[in-house]
Amino acid sequence: MADAQDGTPQGGEGDAAGADVAFLLQRLIAQAVLSNHEIAQRLGLGSSDSQFLTLLQVHGPLTPGELARLSRLTTGTVTGVLDRLEANGFVRRERDATDRRKVVVVLDQAALAERVAPHYAGHAEASRAALARRTPAERAAVLAFLTDLLPPPT
């Protein structure tokens, strides 16, 4: 549990360490959301634009329909987001190699490396440093814990 005044974890009944982990995960998620929003604004992107970049990084090339399903946005909204991302050079629409009737959305890796990655360099370095301070067994435990939190791939 957290102290409502200063946000620090509090012990209490039950599993205090578990409550502290849950509280810190909540803080981490909130910080990630706020940081992603700030970076998206710096890049001139909306929150849906940024989410699509993340979806494409995680899943690889996707059809607009798959982006609609994963983002839970309408296909009309997806078209608008893709138009903005394409106009800004972050994605390309390409014909599917196996089914020319389908279009897939592909990230422009060079644009990401040049324009997006520098905004996340501090986060990446902090993650590397935190993991470097852990033993191999601790890193394995972190990996197992984070894996357990994620839904199965779709």
GITAKA-V25248 format. One record per backbone hydrogen bond with DSSP energy under -0.5 kcal/mol. NH is the residue of the N-H (numbers start at 1). CO is the residue of the C=O. E is the energy in kcal/mol with one decimal. If there is no record, write none. Layout:
BEGIN
NH_CO_E + NH_CO_E
END
This chain:
BEGIN
3_8_-2.5 + 7_3_-2.5 + 10_1_-3.6 + 16_14_-1.2 + 19_15_-2.2 + 20_16_-2.5 + 21_17_-2.5 + 22_18_-2.5 + 23_19_-2.5 + 24_20_-2.7 + 25_21_-2.6 + 26_22_-2.1 + 27_23_-2.3 + 28_24_-2.6 + 29_25_-2.8 + 30_26_-2.4 + 31_27_-2.7 + 32_28_-2.5 + 33_29_-2.6 + 34_30_-2.5 + 35_31_-2.7 + 36_32_-2.8 + 37_33_-2.2 + 38_34_-2.3 + 39_35_-2.6 + 40_36_-2.6 + 41_37_-2.2 + 42_38_-2.1 + 43_39_-1.9 + 44_41_-1.3 + 45_40_-3.4 + 50_46_-2.2 + 51_47_-2.3 + 52_48_-2.2 + 53_49_-1.9 + 54_50_-2.0 + 55_51_-2.8 + 56_52_-2.6 + 57_53_-2.0 + 58_54_-2.5 + 59_55_-2.9 + 60_56_-1.7 + 62_105_-1.4 + 64_103_-0.5 + 67_63_-2.3 + 68_64_-2.2 + 69_65_-2.3 + 70_66_-2.8 + 71_67_-2.3 + 72_68_-1.5 + 73_68_-1.1 + 78_74_-2.4 + 79_75_-2.2 + 80_76_-1.7 + 81_77_-2.4 + 82_78_-2.9 + 83_79_-2.4 + 84_80_-2.0 + 85_81_-2.6 + 86_82_-2.7 + 87_83_-2.4 + 88_84_-1.8 + 89_86_-1.4 + 90_85_-2.7 + 91_85_-0.8 + 92_106_-2.4 + 94_92_-0.6 + 94_104_-3.0 + 96_99_-0.6 + 96_102_-2.6 + 102_99_-2.4 + 104_94_-3.4 + 105_62_-3.7 + 106_92_-3.0 + 106_104_-0.5 + 108_90_-3.0 + 109_107_-1.0 + 112_108_-2.1 + 113_109_-2.7 + 114_110_-2.4 + 115_111_-3.0 + 116_111_-0.7 + 116_112_-1.7 + 117_112_-3.0 + 119_116_-1.7 + 120_116_-0.6 + 120_117_-1.5 + 121_117_-0.6 + 121_118_-0.7 + 124_120_-2.5 + 125_121_-2.5 + 126_122_-2.2 + 127_123_-2.2 + 128_124_-2.5 + 129_125_-2.7 + 130_126_-2.4 + 131_127_-2.4 + 132_128_-2.2 + 133_129_-1.1 + 134_131_-1.7 + 139_135_-2.7 + 140_136_-2.2 + 141_137_-2.0 + 142_138_-2.4 + 143_139_-2.6 + 144_140_-2.5 + 145_141_-2.5 + 146_142_-2.7 + 147_143_-2.4 + 148_144_-2.2 + 149_145_-1.2 + 150_146_-1.0 + 150_147_-0.7
END
